Structures are given as C-alpha cells and as structure tokens.
Amino acid sequence: MWFLIVLFILAYVSIALKFPKLVLWFLGAVAIMILVVQYLGYKESQDKSQILARLEVAQSCPALAMTISNNSSYEITDVEMIPIAKQEGFSRNLIKGYATYHSDRIIPAGMSETVCVDFPKLKESVDINSLVWRYEEVEINFKDSRTYFLEGERRF
C-alpha cells in the first residue's frame, strides 16, 4: 500500500513539473470537493443533533415514559436507551445491573413518540417518584442505516 502511495506522489510531482497550471487546477478541484463533502457531513450531523430524548415518570404511563422527539429531517427506525436513576444530590446510579430500553417504532421526521417502559430493578428500596431519571446513552438508528448516539447524563 505504501509503495502505491509513494508511486502516486512521484508520478504527481513529475506531472506537476511539466504541467504546473493543470496541477494547480486539479488541486483546486480536489480542495473544493473536500470542502463540499465536509460541509455535507457537518450539515447532516447538525440535523441529527436536533433529536431529543427524555425519560421520566409520567401520568400517562404505568411506569416510565421514554420520549423521543425527532426534530431532524430523517426517519428514525429504532431507539435503544440506557437509563440512569439517581437520588437528588447524589452521584450513584441506583439501577441494579444493566438495563436497556428498546423501541422499534418508526418516528417520522418532525414527530415525537412516547413509549411506556417498566421500571428497572433498583439496588435499594426508594420512592420511584423521588428519583432523577436520566440516560447514559441513546442509540438512534435511521432509515438510511446510519446510527447516531446521544451520550452523557441529560436531565429534562
């Protein structure tokens, strides 16, 4: 592989010495293509960052409500969330073991979906309503087979 790269560089330099204007135009075209690809990737990333996830005790559900607001222009096909439950003012996660919530409901662009999920098992007996519910990570899969992650403890 390195041999091919070195060979390409040597060929390019020899062409550059014979045809400097052609090489300059070629470099300009390559630079413009790189900028366009970078811009499109940035725009897609910004669009997909418009997705909000929320985990809360809700009156509409017998347990927890997992809400995904799809404010992007892409259709969501699958969501998986890793929850965190903490007491106010404490840093320890009270969820026993490893818990995940999964939903394969399709969420069209610009829409929200709420899925009722069970309470996870806790390490100690506490009032469920007194806990602060957050998520460690949310994995979002899109119709175009791409995956986006929301990470960190987000409180809503």
N, C-alpha and C positions, 0 to 999 in steps of 0.2 A: 504494500500500500504506500509506504513512504517513498519507494522508488518511483511510483507513478506521480506522486505529488512533485518530487524533485524534477522529474522529466517534464511535467507540465510547466513548472516555473522556468526551466531552461528554454523550453520552446517559446514561452511567452516573452521572455527577455529578448530572444533573438528576433522575434517578430516586432517587438517594440523598437528595436534599434533600426529596423528597415522602414517601418510604417508608424511613426510616432503619433500622427493625428488619428489614425484608425484605432490605435490602442487607447488613446485618450477618450474617444467616443465610446469605445467598448467599456472602459472603466466607469464612465458617467452613466451608461445604461445599467450596468450592474449595480452601481450605488443607488440609483433610482428604484430599481426592483427591490433591493434590500429594504429601503425606506418604506415602500408600499407594503411589503409583507409584514414589517414590524408594526406599521400603523394598523393594519387589519387585525393582527393578533391582539394589539392593545385595545382596539375598539370592541372586539369580542369579549375580552377579559373584563372590560368595564361594564359591558352589557350584562354579563353573567353575574357580576358582583351586585346586581340590583335585587338579588334573591334574599329574602329574609326568612329566618327560621325562628320559631317560638315554641317553647314547651312550658305549659302552665296547668294549674288546677283550674278547671273550668266548670261552670254550672251545666253546660250543655253536654258534658261527658261524665260517665260514672267514675272515671279515674282522671287520667291526664289527657290534655289536648295537645297534639303535635300539629302546629300550623305552619305551612309553607306558603309564602307569598311570592309568586313568580312575576316579578316586575321586569323581567328580561323579555327579549323577543324570540326566545327559544322555548320549545315544548319540553317539559320535564316528564320523564317516563318512570323514574324510580328514585326513592329517597331512603337513606338509612341514617339514623341518628344515634349517637352515643350520649346518653343522659348523665347529668351530674346533679346530685341533691345535697345541699349544704344547709346548715343552720345559719341564720343571720349572724354575722360577725365571726364565723368560724371558717377554716380553710379545708377541713377534712371532708372528703366525699363519703356520704353515708350509704351509698348503694353497695350492696353485698355482691361481690363477684363482678362479672362483666355483663352488662345489659346493653341491648341494642333495640331500636325500634325501626321497623321497616314498613314502607308503603309503596305499592306498585301502581297507585292511582296516577293516571295521566293528568298533569296540570298544564293546561294551555297557557300560552304567553298572556300576561296581564291578569291572570286569575289567581285565586288563593284556594287552598284546600285544607280542611281540618280533619284529622283522623284521631279517633279516640284510642288510647293505648292504656294497658294495665300499669299499675304502679309496680316498680321493680321491688325486689326484696331488699330490705334495709338491714344494716349492721346492728341497729339498736332501735328500740321502740320510741318513736317520736310522733308528734302530731304532724300528719302529712301536710296540712294546710300551713304550718309554720315554716316549712322548708322553702329555700330558694332553689328553683329549678332552672338549670342551665344545660348547655350541651358542651361536650368536649370537642366533638367533630360531627359534621353533617356531610355525607357523601351524596351528591346530586348527579344523576345520570340523565343525559339529554337524548332526544330522539336521534340526533346526529352521531350517537355513540361516544360522545365526549363526556368526561367526568369533571365535576367542579367540587371543590371542598371548601366548606366554611369551617374555620378552625378557631379554637380558643373559647374561653368561657364568655358567653354573651348573655347578658341578662336583659329581659324585656319586661 
